[in-house]
Amino acid sequence: MVSSAEGAAAPASLLEAVELTKRFGALVANDHVSLAIRAGETHALLGENGAGKSTLVKMMCGLLQPDSGELLYEGAPIVFPDPASSRARGIGVVFQHFALFDAMTVVENVALGLPGHEPLSSLAARIDDCVDRYGLTVEPWRRVGELSVGERQRVEIVRCLLGDPRVLILDEPTSVLTPDESESLFRTVDLLTGEGRAVLFISHKLDEVRRLCHRATVLRAGRFVAEVDPKQETAASLARLMVGAEVPRTPRLVTHEIGAPRLLVRNLNVAGDGSRGSALHDINLEIRAGEIVGIAGVAGNGQTALFEALSGEAPGDPESIVIDTVPAGGLGPTERRALRAGFVPEERLGHAAAPDMPLSDNVLLTTHGDGGIVSHGVVRHSPLKRYFQGIVKGFDVRFGGKDPKARRLSGGNLQKFVIGREVLRDPVLIVVDQPTWGVDAAAAAFIRTTLRERAAQGCAVLVISQDLDELLEFTDRIAVMSEGRLTPPVPVAETSREAIGLAMGGMHDGDGTEGGSHAA
């Protein structure tokens, strides 16, 4: 390994993986991987989706057992037969995919993850104390089903911190956080390491890694590649280590023509019911063939309600949404897909894909109404197999086995599968919510390039994202959603991060008011 602090005495390792190897059949997920997490440090674990990061973490917290190698805790060999044993020794993990029950309150969900039977009132007070100490806004008595994805992430972090971990493993913790929320989390991490705890930080946001982490271990194809000081690297050099090659930027393909409107939204109003964040107020939007429009905004400002209204999950006034000249506001998802619209929701595991169904069966979730795969209620297996293989090959979806359950795929590979499932339908409109959440740099570039190519072929693309850098990189126009209202989309070349940030806070240019509504 390359030491990040040669000549200086290294802090003691709290948790160390020594030559860990894990196989799943013929697939070697981890091949003699070593990693030491030191007290008082934030250590980054980097790699593409499918590089073996999740497998390594699962062995470090007792979810999986290694085939060879060993774990050391405070320098002594240790075996964690299950997650409860690792939690008892102070290993806390916040996974990328949440384990929360929507119908229960925050405090009830937290109680399920802690030992004993503490009264909920006492636990709620401890949650408030944790929030005050670490700056993570959580309301103990709110129902989880009413929370945005960013708020759910904070619930998971608070639940973990209440277990008083000595080692905290954060898997893509900022994927669903705004820049301000991320900065708040970074302050929390600095407080934790200042208390002598160790943090393992898994992220594809390399600028965050460079800002926050003391050391970084890079995996590629299940093998150790390097240990580096991320502050001495660039985002590009870290990406090269992860991928083994340069990561291309998304081409803009500005030579194609902009055609007729594919999506028209006129005076769309949705009443707030607590489950989708803000209500929607007089939303107006137009997206033409050949362009990509991005919607920025802080989580919980109506983005979920907008996606559900556009996808048909929450139908309303027939005239409020027009897809390719057809009034579609009153139609359901299957009828809208019959109009050649495609939809990729924010939550890929559980919303876009059924976790315990094989991938091939997940194809049916959005293609069953097309006629080619399901005919008169009967699944035609040959077309289904061809479609499935087309997704896997065309979108470089990697997995072990022939047809695994959706939950067995890494986040990036599942996202490529979900997007590929929609793109192969040759849609005229695609609505994508958080297209690259928790996705590595190479997969993110592939997804953005795919959407850009679809636009060049005459598709209209709407991208809802909390990643401003993403929106500025590959969209043509950007609108901002704040408190259920939408600003008019403006060309990317005519706006800035500062202007978008002001609009996210409710200060909208154009009419001198806060939270005003405008036509596109």
DRENSE-324023 format. One line per field, with one value per residue (C-alpha): residue in one letter; x, y, z; residue number from 1; chain. Coordinates in pm, 1 decimal, m for minus. Example, Ala and Ser with C-alpha at 12.3 -4.5 7.8 and 13.67 -1.06 7.14 Angstrom:
2
type	c(A; S)
X	c(1230.0; 1367.0)
Y	c(m450.0; m106.0)
Z	c(780.0; 714.0)
seq	c(1; 2)
mol	c(A; A)
REM end
This chain:
520
type	c(M; V; S; S; A; E; G; A; A; A; P; A; S; L; L; E; A; V; E; L; T; K; R; F; G; A; L; V; A; N; D; H; V; S; L; A; I; R; A; G; E; T; H; A; L; L; G; E; N; G; A; G; K; S; T; L; V; K; M; M; C; G; L; L; Q; P; D; S; G; E; L; L; Y; E; G; A; P; I; V; F; P; D; P; A; S; S; R; A; R; G; I; G; V; V; F; Q; H; F; A; L; F; D; A; M; T; V; V; E; N; V; A; L; G; L; P; G; H; E; P; L; S; S; L; A; A; R; I; D; D; C; V; D; R; Y; G; L; T; V; E; P; W; R; R; V; G; E; L; S; V; G; E; R; Q; R; V; E; I; V; R; C; L; L; G; D; P; R; V; L; I; L; D; E; P; T; S; V; L; T; P; D; E; S; E; S; L; F; R; T; V; D; L; L; T; G; E; G; R; A; V; L; F; I; S; H; K; L; D; E; V; R; R; L; C; H; R; A; T; V; L; R; A; G; R; F; V; A; E; V; D; P; K; Q; E; T; A; A; S; L; A; R; L; M; V; G; A; E; V; P; R; T; P; R; L; V; T; H; E; I; G; A; P; R; L; L; V; R; N; L; N; V; A; G; D; G; S; R; G; S; A; L; H; D; I; N; L; E; I; R; A; G; E; I; V; G; I; A; G; V; A; G; N; G; Q; T; A; L; F; E; A; L; S; G; E; A; P; G; D; P; E; S; I; V; I; D; T; V; P; A; G; G; L; G; P; T; E; R; R; A; L; R; A; G; F; V; P; E; E; R; L; G; H; A; A; A; P; D; M; P; L; S; D; N; V; L; L; T; T; H; G; D; G; G; I; V; S; H; G; V; V; R; H; S; P; L; K; R; Y; F; Q; G; I; V; K; G; F; D; V; R; F; G; G; K; D; P; K; A; R; R; L; S; G; G; N; L; Q; K; F; V; I; G; R; E; V; L; R; D; P; V; L; I; V; V; D; Q; P; T; W; G; V; D; A; A; A; A; A; F; I; R; T; T; L; R; E; R; A; A; Q; G; C; A; V; L; V; I; S; Q; D; L; D; E; L; L; E; F; T; D; R; I; A; V; M; S; E; G; R; L; T; P; P; V; P; V; A; E; T; S; R; E; A; I; G; L; A; M; G; G; M; H; D; G; D; G; T; E; G; G; S; H; A; A)
X	c(0.0; 100.1; 104.0; m73.1; 146.1; 487.9; 718.0; 438.4; 295.5; m37.4; m341.3; m453.7; m681.1; m1023.0; m1140.3; m919.6; m986.1; m690.4; m680.4; m1058.3; m1187.5; m1550.7; m1686.5; m2038.0; m2010.6; m1765.2; m1773.1; m1494.1; m1650.1; m1350.7; m1004.7; m763.9; m875.4; m716.2; m836.1; m765.0; m1006.5; m829.6; m960.0; m1013.6; m1008.8; m1254.5; m1151.8; m1303.3; m1383.9; m1395.5; m1476.8; m1722.3; m2060.3; m1983.5; m1622.1; m1683.8; m1742.9; m2078.7; m1947.4; m1652.3; m1877.4; m2117.4; m1828.5; m1712.1; m2052.4; m2150.4; m2398.3; m2160.6; m1880.2; m1548.4; m1420.4; m1069.3; m886.4; m978.9; m1112.3; m925.5; m1097.3; m857.5; m577.7; m731.1; m895.9; m1273.5; m1567.8; m1904.9; m2154.7; m2439.2; m2507.7; m2623.3; m2280.5; m2105.0; m2343.7; m2273.5; m1903.0; m1970.7; m1989.9; m2269.5; m2375.3; m2605.3; m2676.4; m2768.7; m3107.4; m3313.7; m3473.4; m3767.9; m4139.6; m4350.0; m4656.1; m4460.2; m4329.6; m3963.8; m3933.1; m4100.9; m3858.4; m3563.1; m3688.8; m3688.8; m3316.8; m3212.7; m3189.2; m3423.8; m3769.1; m3714.5; m4036.1; m4103.0; m4123.7; m3777.1; m3640.3; m3792.5; m3609.6; m3283.1; m3347.1; m3391.4; m3065.5; m2882.5; m3028.0; m2913.1; m2566.9; m2498.5; m2722.2; m2935.3; m3295.1; m3534.7; m3889.3; m3948.9; m4328.2; m4364.2; m4470.6; m4185.4; m4417.2; m4449.2; m4073.9; m3861.1; m3572.2; m3328.4; m3521.3; m3528.0; m3152.0; m3119.1; m3345.6; m3112.5; m2808.5; m2969.5; m3079.7; m2722.4; m2574.7; m2808.5; m2626.1; m2308.0; m2087.7; m1707.5; m1691.5; m1953.7; m1987.7; m2176.9; m2280.9; m2349.8; m2476.8; m2498.9; m2663.6; m3002.2; m2886.7; m2874.7; m2540.4; m2637.2; m2750.3; m2424.5; m2223.1; m2421.7; m2339.5; m1971.0; m1975.4; m2134.6; m1862.0; m1592.7; m1752.5; m1756.0; m1390.6; m1303.5; m1452.4; m1208.3; m1451.8; m1366.5; m1577.4; m1573.9; m1718.8; m1841.3; m1920.6; m1905.0; m1886.8; m1513.2; m1493.3; m1662.9; m1410.2; m1123.6; m1275.6; m1365.4; m1145.8; m798.0; m729.1; m894.3; m883.2; m969.1; m1113.6; m1150.9; m1315.6; m1299.2; m927.3; m729.5; m583.5; m435.7; m447.7; m400.0; m435.0; m740.4; m638.8; m331.1; m541.0; m782.7; m1132.8; m1007.8; m713.9; m936.8; m1181.7; m896.6; m794.7; m1152.9; m1220.1; m872.9; m923.1; m1035.9; m1405.8; m1559.8; m1778.0; m2129.0; m2138.8; m2396.9; m2473.1; m2595.6; m2642.0; m2980.0; m3306.9; m3560.6; m3907.1; m4267.7; m4375.6; m4378.2; m4493.8; m4724.2; m4819.0; m5082.7; m5205.1; m5135.0; m5249.0; m5214.1; m5341.8; m5087.6; m5165.2; m4841.4; m4700.6; m4546.5; m4398.0; m4541.5; m4864.9; m4831.2; m4949.9; m5021.1; m4733.8; m4668.2; m4403.7; m4327.0; m4063.1; m3997.7; m3861.8; m3483.8; m3429.7; m3349.6; m3508.4; m3383.9; m3572.4; m3361.6; m3480.3; m3441.5; m3599.0; m3957.3; m4062.7; m4306.2; m4077.7; m4237.1; m4587.5; m4480.9; m4334.5; m4646.9; m4868.4; m4660.5; m4630.5; m5001.4; m4958.2; m5171.2; m5403.0; m5601.3; m5744.2; m5722.8; m5627.6; m5349.9; m5097.8; m5062.9; m4827.6; m4758.4; m5083.1; m5298.6; m5464.5; m5323.6; m5380.2; m5654.3; m5470.4; m5283.8; m4921.4; m4999.7; m5211.0; m4938.6; m4678.0; m4906.5; m4849.8; m4476.5; m4386.5; m4125.8; m4081.7; m3789.0; m3879.0; m3639.2; m3647.6; m3519.9; m3542.9; m3906.9; m4059.6; m3884.2; m3799.1; m3943.0; m3649.1; m3725.5; m3830.9; m3577.6; m3461.7; m3648.1; m3974.9; m3897.7; m3900.1; m4274.0; m4346.5; m4338.7; m4374.0; m4679.3; m4908.6; m4702.7; m4845.1; m4517.9; m4428.1; m4770.6; m5052.2; m5405.7; m5273.7; m5003.8; m4632.5; m4442.0; m4109.6; m3901.3; m3969.3; m3921.1; m3581.8; m3472.9; m3583.3; m3406.2; m3084.7; m3111.5; m3112.9; m2822.3; m2602.0; m2704.9; m2670.2; m2377.1; m2572.5; m2335.0; m2433.9; m2354.8; m2568.2; m2812.8; m3115.2; m3065.8; m3317.3; m3316.2; m3184.2; m2863.9; m2750.2; m2532.8; m2703.4; m2546.8; m2622.4; m2984.0; m3020.4; m2881.9; m3129.3; m3425.9; m3329.2; m3254.2; m3596.9; m3757.3; m3523.3; m3568.4; m3938.6; m3838.0; m4024.2; m4102.9; m4091.4; m3878.4; m3922.2; m3631.5; m3615.2; m3259.0; m3097.3; m2754.1; m2826.8; m2553.9; m2406.9; m2033.5; m1869.7; m1853.5; m2214.8; m2331.3; m2154.9; m2316.5; m2664.5; m2628.7; m2492.7; m2783.5; m3037.5; m2857.2; m2858.1; m3230.9; m3290.1; m3083.5; m3319.1; m3625.5; m3721.5; m3815.7; m3637.1; m3730.2; m3469.6; m3550.2; m3226.2; m3076.3; m2730.2; m2677.4; m2350.2; m2535.3; m2808.5; m2562.0; m2354.7; m2607.6; m2945.7; m3051.4; m3281.5; m3325.7; m3628.2; m3641.2; m3911.5; m3967.2; m4267.1; m4462.7; m4407.6; m4197.4; m3989.2; m3981.2; m3703.6; m3406.6; m3119.6; m2822.2; m2594.1; m2808.8; m2808.2; m2562.4; m2534.2; m2598.1; m2918.6; m3042.1; m2958.6; m3162.1; m3457.1; m3430.8; m3474.0; m3790.5; m3640.5; m3749.6; m3641.4; m3897.9; m4186.8; m4016.2; m4203.1; m4109.9; m4246.8; m4416.7; m4567.4; m4479.9; m4559.0; m4282.8)
Y	c(0.0; 363.1; 541.2; 875.5; 993.5; 837.5; 891.3; 981.2; 751.0; 620.8; 622.3; 285.9; 82.8; 21.2; m217.1; m389.3; m627.6; m853.8; m1034.1; m1087.2; m1302.4; m1373.1; m1579.0; m1620.3; m1923.9; m1835.8; m1465.8; m1344.3; m1037.2; m964.9; m1099.3; m1070.8; m718.0; m537.4; m214.7; m49.5; 203.3; 419.5; 606.1; 974.8; 939.1; 944.6; 676.6; 665.7; 338.9; 398.9; 188.4; 145.8; m13.2; m383.1; m328.3; m516.5; m232.9; m360.3; m715.0; m588.9; m380.7; m670.7; m888.5; m612.1; m592.5; m961.5; m977.6; m1205.9; m1437.2; m1434.5; m1744.7; m1655.1; m1376.6; m1226.5; m920.0; m745.9; m527.2; m311.9; m536.7; m869.2; m1126.1; m1120.5; m1292.0; m1124.6; m1409.6; m1165.2; m788.7; m779.4; m893.8; m622.4; m354.6; m474.6; m407.8; m58.7; m108.2; 105.9; 97.6; 326.6; 150.1; 322.0; 146.8; 232.2; m17.5; 186.8; 116.0; 385.9; 335.0; 386.0; 705.6; 801.1; 713.5; 374.7; 295.1; 397.4; 177.1; m127.9; m85.6; m55.8; m320.7; m319.2; m166.4; 201.9; 409.4; 602.1; 934.8; 880.4; 769.1; 1074.5; 1294.5; 1115.6; 1169.4; 1541.0; 1546.2; 1370.2; 1614.7; 1909.6; 1763.3; 1666.5; 1902.5; 1641.5; 1763.4; 1480.4; 1501.7; 1198.1; 1183.6; 1220.3; 916.9; 791.8; 765.9; 1145.3; 1204.1; 1284.1; 1053.9; 1302.5; 1308.4; 928.7; 925.0; 1143.1; 906.1; 617.0; 817.8; 925.6; 568.3; 454.3; 730.9; 642.6; 310.5; 505.7; 345.4; 352.9; 278.3; 435.0; 310.9; 550.2; 409.0; 694.2; 922.1; 1238.6; 1089.3; 1230.3; 1540.2; 1898.6; 2084.1; 2251.6; 1918.9; 1759.7; 2032.6; 1970.0; 1599.7; 1678.8; 1880.8; 1581.7; 1352.1; 1593.5; 1596.2; 1215.3; 1177.3; 1454.2; 1231.2; 956.1; 752.4; 613.1; 674.7; 469.1; 692.6; 529.8; 782.1; 843.5; 1219.5; 1252.8; 1621.1; 1536.1; 1260.3; 1503.3; 1757.8; 1523.1; 1212.1; 1154.3; 837.7; 650.0; 283.6; 209.2; m121.7; m236.1; m564.3; m690.6; m622.2; m363.2; m102.2; 168.3; 356.6; 730.0; 1065.4; 1204.7; 1562.6; 1504.9; 1371.5; 1527.9; 1401.7; 1293.0; 1096.4; 921.7; 833.2; 689.5; 468.3; 346.6; 283.0; 214.1; 472.6; 830.3; 892.5; 1084.3; 1390.5; 1383.8; 1518.4; 1789.0; 1690.5; 2041.4; 1989.7; 1813.1; 1996.8; 2089.7; 1975.7; 2002.1; 1979.9; 1624.4; 1720.5; 2004.6; 2072.4; 2341.1; 2476.9; 2150.0; 2156.3; 1873.0; 1895.9; 1810.3; 1501.4; 1479.3; 1185.6; 1374.3; 1681.8; 2014.2; 2046.4; 2160.4; 2506.6; 2601.8; 2406.8; 2503.3; 2334.1; 2257.4; 2014.4; 1977.1; 1688.9; 1689.9; 1874.9; 1786.3; 1996.9; 1968.0; 2042.7; 2139.1; 2180.2; 2080.8; 1743.4; 1763.7; 2065.0; 1877.7; 1677.6; 1346.1; 1482.5; 1611.4; 1275.9; 1090.7; 1335.5; 1298.3; 919.2; 860.2; 726.1; 1021.5; 1103.0; 1425.2; 1677.6; 1522.5; 1854.6; 1936.8; 1701.8; 1645.8; 1379.2; 1407.7; 1604.5; 1356.7; 1476.9; 1235.8; 1390.2; 1141.9; 832.1; 574.0; 462.1; 182.0; 410.2; 675.2; 420.2; 328.5; 688.7; 602.3; 771.9; 624.7; 684.3; 614.9; 688.0; 803.5; 483.6; 211.4; m76.0; m113.4; 138.1; 91.2; m272.9; m548.4; m652.4; m1025.4; m1078.8; m1193.7; m927.0; m1086.6; m1065.1; m702.4; m635.6; m707.5; m426.2; m165.8; m371.8; m585.7; m346.9; m315.7; m625.1; m777.8; m956.4; m1017.9; m1122.1; m1190.9; m1226.6; m1480.4; m1403.7; m1476.0; m1598.8; m1571.2; m1196.5; m1145.2; m1316.3; m1110.7; m787.2; m881.9; m968.6; m644.8; m447.1; m640.8; m612.6; m269.5; m103.5; m302.5; m439.0; m656.2; m922.8; m1273.2; m1567.5; m1589.5; m1403.3; m1274.9; m1101.6; m724.9; m671.6; m860.9; m594.8; m300.6; 38.1; 148.4; m173.7; m174.4; 186.9; 101.8; m185.7; 35.6; 308.3; 52.8; m104.7; 231.5; 333.7; 7.4; 88.7; 374.8; 643.5; 994.5; 1118.5; 1007.6; 1141.7; 1044.8; 1121.7; 1126.3; 945.2; 889.5; 864.9; 645.5; 563.1; 559.5; 804.9; 569.3; 451.8; 811.3; 919.3; 627.3; 717.7; 1085.2; 1001.8; 760.8; 1030.2; 1282.6; 1038.7; 976.1; 1351.6; 1371.8; 1110.7; 1325.5; 1223.1; 1484.6; 1424.5; 1561.6; 1511.9; 1575.3; 1591.7; 1734.7; 1725.8; 2075.8; 1978.2; 1703.1; 1938.1; 2203.5; 1945.1; 1784.9; 1960.4; 2229.4; 2425.0; 2428.1; 2507.4; 2515.5; 2370.5; 2540.7; 2492.3; 2324.7; 2601.8; 2587.5; 2866.4; 2904.6; 2692.1; 2897.1; 2794.2; 2654.7; 2915.8; 3193.2; 3082.4; 2998.5; 2795.5; 3112.5; 3195.9; 2838.2; 2841.2; 3158.1; 3006.6; 2690.2; 2913.8; 3069.7; 3386.2; 3375.4; 3625.9; 3758.9; 3892.5; 4020.0; 3778.0; 3472.9; 3140.2; 3282.6; 3062.0; 3112.5; 2966.8; 2787.6)
Z	c(0.0; m48.1; 285.2; 297.2; 584.3; 548.8; 841.8; 1083.9; 1346.8; 1216.0; 1446.0; 1576.5; 1350.0; 1497.9; 1226.2; 971.8; 685.1; 608.6; 272.2; 264.6; m20.8; m106.3; m395.9; m530.2; m755.7; m1030.6; m941.8; m713.0; m552.3; m326.3; m404.2; m106.9; m15.3; 279.3; 442.5; 778.2; 930.9; 1189.6; 1489.6; 1426.7; 1046.9; 759.8; 511.9; 163.5; m12.2; m387.0; m689.9; m972.2; m908.4; m890.1; m780.1; m454.7; m208.2; m80.8; m40.0; 163.2; 387.2; 439.0; 558.1; 790.6; 960.5; 973.8; 685.3; 493.8; 600.9; 411.4; 234.5; 348.8; 528.5; 863.6; 1040.9; 1320.5; 1579.6; 1780.3; 1653.6; 1761.3; 1528.8; 1547.1; 1379.9; 1341.1; 1288.7; 1228.3; 1213.3; 1576.6; 1693.9; 1494.1; 1624.6; 1979.3; 1919.1; 1785.9; 1408.6; 1264.4; 899.1; 702.7; 374.1; 49.4; 36.5; 340.0; 579.0; 701.6; 733.7; 567.0; 788.1; 1111.0; 1267.8; 1279.1; 1646.4; 1592.1; 1309.1; 1524.2; 1808.5; 1581.0; 1519.3; 1883.0; 2156.0; 2451.2; 2491.5; 2562.9; 2593.8; 2273.7; 2458.4; 2604.9; 2267.8; 2096.4; 2346.0; 2266.2; 1893.8; 1960.5; 2158.7; 1874.5; 1623.4; 1833.7; 1878.3; 1518.1; 1321.1; 1142.0; 1119.9; 1206.2; 1346.1; 1571.3; 1540.5; 1164.0; 961.6; 741.8; 440.8; 451.5; 430.2; 127.7; 40.2; 189.5; 515.7; 525.7; 485.1; 794.5; 989.5; 905.1; 1015.2; 1342.1; 1414.9; 1364.6; 1582.1; 1869.2; 1886.0; 1977.0; 1708.7; 1725.0; 1351.2; 1126.0; 768.5; 538.3; 199.6; m47.0; 231.3; 19.1; m288.1; m189.8; m1.5; m120.1; m109.5; 218.9; 366.9; 254.0; 423.1; 740.1; 715.3; 665.7; 986.9; 1158.8; 1026.0; 1144.6; 1490.5; 1496.5; 1397.9; 1643.8; 1913.0; 1812.4; 1604.5; 1261.7; 952.6; 632.2; 360.7; 38.5; m233.1; m605.8; m550.6; m575.8; m489.1; m159.4; m98.2; m159.6; 76.4; 361.8; 368.2; 507.6; 306.7; 22.9; m76.4; m438.4; m558.0; m917.3; m1020.5; m661.6; m616.6; m424.2; m661.8; m440.6; m114.2; m163.9; 7.5; m175.3; m98.4; m312.3; m601.3; m847.1; m914.5; m1257.3; m1116.4; m862.7; m1140.4; m1347.4; m1056.0; m1018.7; m1387.1; m1523.9; m1798.7; m1853.0; m1779.1; m2070.3; m2020.0; m2157.5; m2515.3; m2575.4; m2937.7; m3012.8; m3385.9; m3372.8; m3430.2; m3163.4; m3272.2; m3163.7; m2797.7; m2664.1; m2314.3; m2219.3; m1857.8; m1812.2; m1478.4; m1296.4; m934.6; m684.4; m328.3; m60.8; 144.6; 338.6; 141.3; m150.3; 14.4; m103.6; m298.7; m660.9; m758.5; m1120.9; m1275.6; m1638.7; m1848.4; m2211.0; m2337.6; m2708.2; m2908.6; m2894.1; m2567.6; m2209.1; m1937.3; m1580.2; m1258.6; m959.2; m603.2; m241.6; m163.9; m41.6; m248.7; m470.3; m698.1; m597.9; m652.6; m995.5; m1095.6; m984.1; m1174.3; m1491.5; m1469.0; m1405.7; m1053.5; m939.7; m1233.1; m1234.8; m1478.7; m1829.6; m1990.2; m1742.4; m1908.1; m2282.0; m2421.2; m2793.3; m2855.1; m2654.1; m2329.1; m2071.9; m1730.7; m1646.4; m1771.4; m1564.6; m1613.7; m1861.4; m2080.6; m2077.4; m2175.4; m2465.2; m2578.2; m2582.6; m2256.3; m2022.0; m1649.7; m1414.5; m1049.1; m780.3; m575.5; m804.8; m555.8; m453.2; m693.8; m1027.1; m957.8; m737.3; m515.5; m495.5; m856.8; m1118.4; m1360.0; m1649.5; m1455.4; m1373.2; m1746.6; m1738.8; m1493.9; m1771.7; m2090.7; m2012.6; m2196.9; m2514.4; m2683.6; m2797.2; m2473.5; m2315.9; m2548.2; m2422.8; m2069.1; m2166.1; m2134.2; m2456.2; m2321.8; m2639.1; m2689.2; m2314.4; m2325.9; m2628.3; m2461.3; m2138.4; m2321.7; m2518.3; m2194.8; m2047.0; m2356.0; m2475.0; m2136.2; m1995.7; m1698.7; m1496.0; m1244.2; m1129.6; m1243.3; m1532.9; m1399.9; m1043.8; m825.1; m861.9; m510.5; m597.7; m843.8; m747.0; m752.4; m1079.7; m1261.4; m1144.1; m1255.4; m1599.6; m1618.3; m1524.3; m1771.6; m2042.4; m1989.7; m2072.2; m2354.0; m2547.2; m2572.5; m2807.6; m2611.5; m2734.7; m2373.9; m2079.8; m1726.1; m1497.3; m1125.3; m982.6; m1279.0; m1122.4; m749.4; m597.2; m938.6; m1012.2; m1250.3; m1548.5; m1510.8; m1459.3; m1778.1; m1962.9; m1836.0; m1924.5; m2268.3; m2324.5; m2238.5; m2455.4; m2749.4; m2703.2; m2717.8; m3036.7; m3185.9; m3114.1; m2761.1; m2500.5; m2169.3; m1827.5; m1554.1; m1187.5; m988.9; m673.1; m834.6; m974.8; m1141.3; m1326.1; m1445.3; m1555.4; m1741.1; m1969.6; m1971.6; m2217.9; m1986.3; m1608.7; m1393.7; m1014.2; m791.3; m457.5; m227.5; m504.6; m758.6; m1073.5; m1219.8; m1599.2; m1751.1; m1866.1; m2097.2; m1906.9; m2065.7; m1917.4; m1553.2; m1273.7; m956.3; m757.4; m944.0; m910.1; m538.7; m485.0; m670.4; m460.8; m158.2; m305.1; m457.5; m822.4; m1082.8; m1322.0; m1114.9; m803.4; m578.0; m378.2; m491.9; m799.5; m1071.3; m1436.2; m1771.5; m1955.7)
seq	c(1; 2; 3; 4; 5; 6; 7; 8; 9; 10; 11; 12; 13; 14; 15; 16; 17; 18; 19; 20; 21; 22; 23; 24; 25; 26; 27; 28; 29; 30; 31; 32; 33; 34; 35; 36; 37; 38; 39; 40; 41; 42; 43; 44; 45; 46; 47; 48; 49; 50; 51; 52; 53; 54; 55; 56; 57; 58; 59; 60; 61; 62; 63; 64; 65; 66; 67; 68; 69; 70; 71; 72; 73; 74; 75; 76; 77; 78; 79; 80; 81; 82; 83; 84; 85; 86; 87; 88; 89; 90; 91; 92; 93; 94; 95; 96; 97; 98; 99; 100; 101; 102; 103; 104; 105; 106; 107; 108; 109; 110; 111; 112; 113; 114; 115; 116; 117; 118; 119; 120; 121; 122; 123; 124; 125; 126; 127; 128; 129; 130; 131; 132; 133; 134; 135; 136; 137; 138; 139; 140; 141; 142; 143; 144; 145; 146; 147; 148; 149; 150; 151; 152; 153; 154; 155; 156; 157; 158; 159; 160; 161; 162; 163; 164; 165; 166; 167; 168; 169; 170; 171; 172; 173; 174; 175; 176; 177; 178; 179; 180; 181; 182; 183; 184; 185; 186; 187; 188; 189; 190; 191; 192; 193; 194; 195; 196; 197; 198; 199; 200; 201; 202; 203; 204; 205; 206; 207; 208; 209; 210; 211; 212; 213; 214; 215; 216; 217; 218; 219; 220; 221; 222; 223; 224; 225; 226; 227; 228; 229; 230; 231; 232; 233; 234; 235; 236; 237; 238; 239; 240; 241; 242; 243; 244; 245; 246; 247; 248; 249; 250; 251; 252; 253; 254; 255; 256; 257; 258; 259; 260; 261; 262; 263; 264; 265; 266; 267; 268; 269; 270; 271; 272; 273; 274; 275; 276; 277; 278; 279; 280; 281; 282; 283; 284; 285; 286; 287; 288; 289; 290; 291; 292; 293; 294; 295; 296; 297; 298; 299; 300; 301; 302; 303; 304; 305; 306; 307; 308; 309; 310; 311; 312; 313; 314; 315; 316; 317; 318; 319; 320; 321; 322; 323; 324; 325; 326; 327; 328; 329; 330; 331; 332; 333; 334; 335; 336; 337; 338; 339; 340; 341; 342; 343; 344; 345; 346; 347; 348; 349; 350; 351; 352; 353; 354; 355; 356; 357; 358; 359; 360; 361; 362; 363; 364; 365; 366; 367; 368; 369; 370; 371; 372; 373; 374; 375; 376; 377; 378; 379; 380; 381; 382; 383; 384; 385; 386; 387; 388; 389; 390; 391; 392; 393; 394; 395; 396; 397; 398; 399; 400; 401; 402; 403; 404; 405; 406; 407; 408; 409; 410; 411; 412; 413; 414; 415; 416; 417; 418; 419; 420; 421; 422; 423; 424; 425; 426; 427; 428; 429; 430; 431; 432; 433; 434; 435; 436; 437; 438; 439; 440; 441; 442; 443; 444; 445; 446; 447; 448; 449; 450; 451; 452; 453; 454; 455; 456; 457; 458; 459; 460; 461; 462; 463; 464; 465; 466; 467; 468; 469; 470; 471; 472; 473; 474; 475; 476; 477; 478; 479; 480; 481; 482; 483; 484; 485; 486; 487; 488; 489; 490; 491; 492; 493; 494; 495; 496; 497; 498; 499; 500; 501; 502; 503; 504; 505; 506; 507; 508; 509; 510; 511; 512; 513; 514; 515; 516; 517; 518; 519; 520)
mol	c(A; A; A; A; A; A; A; A; A; A; A; A; A; A; A; A; A; A; A; A; A; A; A; A; A; A; A; A; A; A; A; A; A; A; A; A; A; A; A; A; A; A; A; A; A; A; A; A; A; A; A; A; A; A; A; A; A; A; A; A; A; A; A; A; A; A; A; A; A; A; A; A; A; A; A; A; A; A; A; A; A; A; A; A; A; A; A; A; A; A; A; A; A; A; A; A; A; A; A; A; A; A; A; A; A; A; A; A; A; A; A; A; A; A; A; A; A; A; A; A; A; A; A; A; A; A; A; A; A; A; A; A; A; A; A; A; A; A; A; A; A; A; A; A; A; A; A; A; A; A; A; A; A; A; A; A; A; A; A; A; A; A; A; A; A; A; A; A; A; A; A; A; A; A; A; A; A; A; A; A; A; A; A; A; A; A; A; A; A; A; A; A; A; A; A; A; A; A; A; A; A; A; A; A; A; A; A; A; A; A; A; A; A; A; A; A; A; A; A; A; A; A; A; A; A; A; A; A; A; A; A; A; A; A; A; A; A; A; A; A; A; A; A; A; A; A; A; A; A; A; A; A; A; A; A; A; A; A; A; A; A; A; A; A; A; A; A; A; A; A; A; A; A; A; A; A; A; A; A; A; A; A; A; A; A; A; A; A; A; A; A; A; A; A; A; A; A; A; A; A; A; A; A; A; A; A; A; A; A; A; A; A; A; A; A; A; A; A; A; A; A; A; A; A; A; A; A; A; A; A; A; A; A; A; A; A; A; A; A; A; A; A; A; A; A; A; A; A; A; A; A; A; A; A; A; A; A; A; A; A; A; A; A; A; A; A; A; A; A; A; A; A; A; A; A; A; A; A; A; A; A; A; A; A; A; A; A; A; A; A; A; A; A; A; A; A; A; A; A; A; A; A; A; A; A; A; A; A; A; A; A; A; A; A; A; A; A; A; A; A; A; A; A; A; A; A; A; A; A; A; A; A; A; A; A; A; A; A; A; A; A; A; A; A; A; A; A; A; A; A; A; A; A; A; A; A; A; A; A; A; A; A; A; A; A; A; A; A; A; A; A; A; A; A; A; A; A; A; A; A; A; A; A; A; A; A; A; A; A; A; A; A; A; A; A; A; A; A; A; A; A; A; A; A; A; A; A; A; A; A; A; A; A; A; A; A; A; A; A; A)
REM end
